[in-house]
Amino acid sequence: MMKNFKAFSFSVFGLAALLVGVGCSSAPATNAQAAPPQAFPVQVVSTPEVAVNDSSDYVATLKSRDSAIVMPEVEGRITKIFTHSGDHVTAGAALMEIDPRKQAATLTSQEQNVEAQKATLAYAQQQYDREQGLYDAKVVSKQELDSARSARDNAKAQLQALDAVVQEQQVQLHYYTVIAPWNGIVGDIPVRVGDRVTTTTQLTTVDKPGDLEVYIYVPIERSGSLRMGMPVQILDSSQNVIADSRISFISPEVDSATQTVLAKAKISNNQDKLRQLEFIRARVIWGTHNGPVVPILAVSRIGGQFFAFVAEDHGGKTVAHQKPLKIGDTLGNNYVVLDGLKAGDKVITSGTQFLVDGMPVAPHG
């Protein structure tokens, strides 16, 4: 029994010694495999410093410098509309007709009065001529001749007054045809045939093609920096500059409702790309300063925050550091950096999707 116990003990201790020996012999191999991570190759560019505009963007309104609001000279009901919105018309072209029948009847009545008065004048002239002959023959007195002359003169004066009334009524009748004040483009026509209009009803507008004015409403906080001749850029929906101008007017008053100051700038519209009363974006350039820019492809956006990786020296080796950025406008293929980078920083432009903060990198230009 004792002999079997000794043999079992020897086997257990021998197995333990074998396992210890295996463990000891494998430890050096594990240490030999642990090597420092290799630097990840990246391309870098040095952040340049360029002239950057100090600017603010505002929603602005375009207005024609030559836009006529067409209103009727008389009251009545619209019977005809001769044009459509967007039509090109010439000066004097008929735009609409207001029912002229009542005015035409009035004019006809006045013309008949004129004809009747002409007959009265002719009779008075005959009477005067007869009295003149009798007076020359010493048949009637001078008083009778003067009476005939007075009747003739009164008839002539009444005819002249009636002629003036007819001319006035003819002018009034012309007002029942609404005409274009000049060559231009017809705007919106808010009225319809059958509508009753007054002298305060806006019928349409006629805009001359060409120059427009940009109405820019600048908050009162920035209005003190407005200057005549200050540069203004007009932007499209893609933030591309479509026109350049300068401030030509600054209102001396503050709009009490919006607490803004009106500034105007003139722009050409030779190709008729812009429209009267169109809302556009205007960029007021307050000045320029030198600042860094970063390539767009080097910038990532995470949760609304912009970031870029910068290659920096850390303990004798180059690592990638992720820096939060405050981004401004685009300048070509670059972002203007308002905060987060300085001129000369080595910005990583390749492989940024594989980088983590603190990762060793091997930069090349």
C-alpha positions as CSV (number, residue, x, y, z in Angstrom):
1,M,0.0,0.0,0.0
2,M,2.8,2.4,0.9
3,K,4.7,1.5,-2.2
4,N,1.7,2.4,-4.4
5,F,1.3,5.8,-2.6
6,K,5.0,6.7,-3.2
7,A,4.6,5.9,-6.9
8,F,1.5,8.1,-7.2
9,S,3.2,11.0,-5.4
10,F,6.1,10.8,-7.7
11,S,3.9,11.0,-10.7
12,V,2.0,14.1,-9.5
13,F,5.2,15.9,-8.6
14,G,6.7,15.0,-11.9
15,L,3.7,16.3,-13.8
16,A,3.9,19.6,-11.9
17,A,7.6,19.9,-12.6
18,L,6.9,19.3,-16.3
19,L,4.2,22.0,-16.4
20,V,6.5,24.5,-14.7
21,G,9.2,23.7,-17.1
22,V,6.9,24.3,-20.1
23,G,5.7,27.6,-18.6
24,C,9.2,28.8,-18.0
25,S,10.4,27.9,-21.4
26,S,7.4,29.7,-23.2
27,A,7.7,33.1,-21.3
28,P,10.7,34.4,-23.3
29,A,8.9,33.6,-26.6
30,T,5.9,35.9,-25.6
31,N,8.2,38.8,-24.7
32,A,10.0,38.5,-28.0
33,Q,6.7,38.9,-29.9
34,A,5.8,42.2,-28.1
35,A,7.0,45.0,-30.5
36,P,6.1,48.7,-30.7
37,P,3.2,49.5,-33.1
38,Q,4.3,50.8,-36.6
39,A,3.5,54.4,-37.5
40,F,0.7,54.8,-40.0
41,P,1.7,56.6,-43.2
42,V,-0.3,59.8,-43.8
43,Q,-0.1,62.8,-46.0
44,V,0.1,66.2,-44.4
45,V,-0.1,69.9,-45.5
46,S,1.1,72.9,-43.7
47,T,-1.8,75.2,-42.8
48,P,-1.4,78.4,-44.8
49,E,-2.4,81.9,-43.7
50,V,-4.4,83.9,-46.2
51,A,-6.5,87.1,-46.4
52,V,-10.0,86.3,-45.0
53,N,-13.1,88.5,-45.2
54,D,-14.8,89.5,-42.0
55,S,-18.4,89.3,-43.2
56,S,-22.1,88.7,-42.2
57,D,-24.8,87.2,-44.3
58,Y,-28.3,88.7,-44.3
59,V,-31.6,87.9,-46.0
60,A,-32.3,90.8,-48.4
61,T,-35.0,91.8,-50.9
62,L,-34.5,92.8,-54.6
63,K,-36.4,95.8,-55.8
64,S,-36.5,97.4,-59.2
65,R,-35.2,100.9,-59.5
66,D,-37.7,101.5,-62.3
67,S,-40.9,99.8,-61.2
68,A,-44.3,101.5,-61.7
69,I,-47.3,100.5,-59.7
70,V,-50.3,100.8,-62.0
71,M,-53.5,102.1,-60.5
72,P,-56.7,103.3,-62.2
73,E,-57.5,107.0,-62.6
74,V,-61.2,106.2,-62.3
75,E,-63.6,103.9,-60.5
76,G,-65.6,101.1,-62.2
77,R,-65.8,97.4,-63.1
78,I,-63.1,95.7,-65.1
79,T,-64.5,94.5,-68.4
80,K,-61.3,93.4,-70.3
81,I,-57.7,92.4,-69.5
82,F,-55.4,92.6,-72.5
83,T,-52.2,91.2,-71.0
84,H,-50.7,88.5,-68.8
85,S,-48.1,88.5,-66.0
86,G,-44.6,88.3,-67.5
87,D,-45.6,89.9,-70.8
88,H,-43.3,92.5,-72.3
89,V,-45.2,95.6,-73.2
90,T,-44.4,99.0,-74.8
91,A,-45.2,102.4,-73.5
92,G,-48.9,103.2,-74.1
93,A,-50.0,99.6,-74.7
94,A,-53.5,98.9,-73.3
95,L,-53.4,96.7,-70.2
96,M,-57.0,96.7,-69.1
97,E,-60.4,98.3,-69.7
98,I,-62.7,99.6,-67.1
99,D,-66.4,99.7,-68.2
100,P,-66.6,103.0,-70.1
101,R,-70.3,103.0,-71.1
102,K,-71.4,105.4,-68.4
103,Q,-68.6,107.8,-69.3
104,A,-69.2,107.4,-73.0
105,A,-72.9,108.3,-72.5
106,T,-71.9,111.4,-70.5
107,L,-69.5,112.4,-73.2
108,T,-72.2,112.0,-75.9
109,S,-74.6,114.1,-73.9
110,Q,-72.0,116.8,-73.6
111,E,-71.3,116.7,-77.3
112,Q,-75.0,117.1,-78.0
113,N,-75.1,120.2,-75.7
114,V,-72.2,121.6,-77.7
115,E,-74.0,121.1,-81.0
116,A,-77.1,122.8,-79.5
117,Q,-75.0,125.7,-78.3
118,K,-73.4,126.1,-81.7
119,A,-76.9,126.5,-83.1
120,T,-77.7,129.1,-80.4
121,L,-74.5,131.0,-81.2
122,A,-75.2,130.9,-84.9
123,Y,-78.7,132.4,-84.3
124,A,-77.2,135.1,-81.9
125,Q,-74.6,135.9,-84.6
126,Q,-77.4,136.4,-87.2
127,Q,-79.3,138.6,-84.8
128,Y,-76.3,140.7,-84.2
129,D,-75.5,141.0,-87.9
130,R,-79.1,142.1,-88.5
131,E,-79.0,144.7,-85.7
132,Q,-75.7,146.0,-87.0
133,G,-77.2,146.6,-90.4
134,L,-80.2,148.4,-88.9
135,Y,-78.0,150.5,-86.7
136,D,-75.9,151.5,-89.6
137,A,-79.1,152.6,-91.3
138,K,-80.1,154.6,-88.3
139,V,-83.2,152.4,-87.8
140,V,-82.3,151.0,-84.3
141,S,-80.6,152.5,-81.4
142,K,-77.2,151.7,-80.1
143,Q,-78.7,150.1,-77.0
144,E,-80.4,147.5,-79.2
145,L,-77.2,146.8,-81.0
146,D,-75.3,146.4,-77.7
147,S,-78.0,143.9,-76.5
148,A,-77.6,141.8,-79.6
149,R,-73.8,141.9,-79.2
150,S,-74.1,140.8,-75.6
151,A,-76.4,137.9,-76.5
152,R,-73.9,136.8,-79.1
153,D,-70.9,137.0,-76.7
154,N,-72.8,135.1,-74.1
155,A,-73.6,132.3,-76.5
156,K,-69.9,132.2,-77.6
157,A,-68.7,132.0,-74.0
158,Q,-71.2,129.2,-73.2
159,L,-70.0,127.3,-76.2
160,Q,-66.4,127.6,-75.1
161,A,-67.3,126.3,-71.6
162,L,-69.1,123.4,-73.1
163,D,-66.1,122.6,-75.4
164,A,-63.9,122.5,-72.2
165,V,-66.4,120.1,-70.6
166,V,-66.3,117.9,-73.6
167,Q,-62.5,117.9,-73.7
168,E,-62.5,117.0,-70.0
169,Q,-64.9,114.2,-70.5
170,Q,-62.8,112.9,-73.4
171,V,-59.8,112.8,-71.2
172,Q,-61.8,111.0,-68.5
173,L,-62.9,108.4,-71.1
174,H,-59.3,107.7,-72.0
175,Y,-58.7,106.8,-68.4
176,Y,-61.1,103.9,-68.7
177,T,-58.3,102.2,-70.8
178,V,-55.4,101.5,-68.5
179,I,-52.1,101.8,-70.4
180,A,-48.4,100.9,-69.7
181,P,-46.4,103.9,-68.4
182,W,-43.2,102.7,-70.2
183,N,-41.6,99.7,-71.8
184,G,-41.2,96.9,-69.4
185,I,-42.4,93.6,-68.0
186,V,-45.9,93.1,-66.5
187,G,-45.9,91.9,-62.9
188,D,-48.6,90.1,-61.0
189,I,-52.2,90.9,-61.9
190,P,-54.3,90.5,-58.7
191,V,-57.6,91.6,-60.2
192,R,-59.9,89.8,-62.5
193,V,-62.6,90.7,-65.1
194,G,-65.7,91.7,-63.2
195,D,-63.9,93.1,-60.2
196,R,-64.8,96.6,-59.1
197,V,-61.8,98.9,-58.6
198,T,-61.2,102.3,-57.2
199,T,-58.4,104.8,-57.6
200,T,-56.5,103.1,-54.7
201,T,-56.6,99.5,-56.2
202,Q,-53.3,98.2,-57.4
203,L,-53.9,96.6,-60.9
204,T,-50.4,95.4,-61.7
205,T,-46.8,96.7,-62.0
206,V,-44.6,97.4,-65.0
207,D,-40.9,96.9,-64.4
208,K,-38.1,98.1,-66.6
209,P,-35.5,95.3,-67.1
210,G,-32.0,96.2,-65.9
211,D,-30.6,97.4,-62.7
212,L,-32.0,96.4,-59.3
213,E,-31.4,97.5,-55.7
214,V,-30.7,95.2,-52.9
215,Y,-32.5,96.1,-49.6
216,I,-30.4,94.8,-46.8
217,Y,-31.8,95.0,-43.2
218,V,-28.8,95.2,-40.9
219,P,-29.4,94.6,-37.1
220,I,-28.8,97.7,-35.1
221,E,-25.9,96.0,-33.2
222,R,-23.9,96.1,-36.5
223,S,-25.3,99.2,-38.0
224,G,-22.6,101.4,-36.5
225,S,-20.0,99.6,-38.7
226,L,-21.9,100.4,-42.0
227,R,-20.0,102.7,-44.3
228,M,-20.8,104.0,-47.8
229,G,-18.9,102.0,-50.4
230,M,-18.6,98.9,-48.2
231,P,-18.4,95.7,-50.4
232,V,-21.5,93.6,-50.8
233,Q,-21.7,90.1,-52.4
234,I,-25.0,88.6,-53.7
235,L,-25.2,84.8,-53.2
236,D,-27.3,82.1,-54.8
237,S,-28.8,79.1,-52.9
238,S,-25.5,77.3,-53.2
239,Q,-23.6,80.2,-51.6
240,N,-21.9,81.1,-54.9
241,V,-21.3,84.8,-55.6
242,I,-23.5,85.9,-58.5
243,A,-23.0,89.7,-58.2
244,D,-20.6,92.2,-56.5
245,S,-21.7,95.6,-55.4
246,R,-21.1,98.3,-52.8
247,I,-23.3,100.1,-50.2
248,S,-24.9,103.1,-51.9
249,F,-27.4,104.1,-49.2
250,I,-27.6,103.9,-45.4
251,S,-30.9,104.9,-43.8
252,P,-30.5,107.5,-41.0
253,E,-33.5,105.9,-39.2
254,V,-34.0,102.6,-37.4
255,D,-37.0,100.5,-38.2
256,S,-38.9,100.5,-34.9
257,A,-40.6,97.2,-35.7
258,T,-37.5,95.1,-36.6
259,Q,-34.8,97.2,-34.9
260,T,-32.8,97.1,-38.2
261,V,-31.2,99.8,-40.4
262,L,-31.8,99.7,-44.1
263,A,-28.8,99.6,-46.4
264,K,-29.0,99.5,-50.2
265,A,-26.7,98.4,-53.0
266,K,-27.2,98.5,-56.7
267,I,-26.6,95.5,-58.9
268,S,-27.0,94.9,-62.7
269,N,-29.5,92.4,-64.0
270,N,-28.6,92.4,-67.7
271,Q,-29.6,88.7,-68.1
272,D,-32.8,89.1,-66.2
273,K,-31.8,86.2,-63.8
274,L,-33.1,88.1,-60.8
275,R,-36.7,89.2,-60.1
276,Q,-38.4,92.1,-58.4
277,L,-39.2,91.4,-54.8
278,E,-37.1,88.2,-54.8
279,F,-35.6,87.2,-51.4
280,I,-31.8,86.6,-51.7
281,R,-28.8,86.4,-49.5
282,A,-26.5,89.4,-49.2
283,R,-23.0,89.2,-47.7
284,V,-21.7,92.5,-46.2
285,I,-17.9,92.5,-46.0
286,W,-16.8,94.5,-43.0
287,G,-13.1,94.1,-43.6
288,T,-10.3,91.5,-44.1
289,H,-7.7,89.8,-41.8
290,N,-5.1,87.1,-42.2
291,G,-6.2,83.7,-40.9
292,P,-5.6,80.0,-41.4
293,V,-7.5,77.8,-43.9
294,V,-7.8,74.0,-43.9
295,P,-8.6,71.7,-46.9
296,I,-12.2,70.6,-46.9
297,L,-11.2,66.9,-47.3
298,A,-9.2,67.1,-44.1
299,V,-12.3,68.1,-42.0
300,S,-14.8,65.6,-40.5
301,R,-18.0,66.4,-38.7
302,I,-19.2,64.4,-35.8
303,G,-22.4,65.3,-33.9
304,G,-22.4,68.8,-35.4
305,Q,-18.8,69.5,-34.4
306,F,-16.0,69.8,-36.9
307,F,-12.6,68.0,-36.3
308,A,-9.3,67.7,-38.0
309,F,-6.2,65.5,-37.3
310,V,-2.9,67.3,-36.8
311,A,0.5,65.6,-36.8
312,E,2.4,66.7,-33.7
313,D,5.7,65.7,-32.0
314,H,5.1,63.8,-28.8
315,G,8.1,62.4,-26.8
316,G,10.3,62.2,-29.9
317,K,7.7,60.5,-32.1
318,T,4.9,61.9,-34.4
319,V,1.3,61.2,-33.4
320,A,-2.1,62.3,-34.7
321,H,-4.1,64.6,-32.5
322,Q,-7.7,65.2,-33.2
323,K,-8.6,68.9,-32.7
324,P,-12.1,70.5,-32.6
325,L,-12.5,73.4,-35.1
326,K,-14.7,76.4,-35.5
327,I,-15.3,76.7,-39.2
328,G,-16.2,79.8,-41.2
329,D,-17.0,80.3,-44.8
330,T,-15.6,78.2,-47.7
331,L,-12.7,79.7,-49.7
332,G,-12.2,77.7,-52.8
333,N,-11.5,74.1,-51.7
334,N,-10.7,75.2,-48.1
335,Y,-12.6,76.1,-45.0
336,V,-11.8,79.3,-43.1
337,V,-10.7,78.3,-39.6
338,L,-12.1,80.7,-36.9
339,D,-10.6,78.7,-34.0
340,G,-8.7,75.4,-33.4
341,L,-5.7,75.8,-35.8
342,K,-2.9,78.2,-36.4
343,A,-0.8,78.9,-39.4
344,G,1.9,76.3,-39.9
345,D,0.1,73.3,-38.2
346,K,0.6,70.0,-40.0
347,V,-2.9,68.9,-41.0
348,I,-3.4,65.3,-42.0
349,T,-5.3,65.0,-45.3
350,S,-5.2,61.2,-46.0
351,G,-6.4,58.1,-44.1
352,T,-8.2,60.1,-41.5
353,Q,-11.0,57.5,-41.2
354,F,-8.4,55.0,-39.8
355,L,-6.9,57.4,-37.2
356,V,-7.5,57.6,-33.5
357,D,-6.3,60.3,-31.2
358,G,-2.7,59.7,-30.1
359,M,-2.0,57.1,-32.9
360,P,1.6,57.1,-34.2
361,V,1.9,58.4,-37.8
362,A,4.5,58.7,-40.5
363,P,3.8,62.0,-42.3
364,H,4.9,62.8,-45.8
365,G,4.1,65.8,-47.9
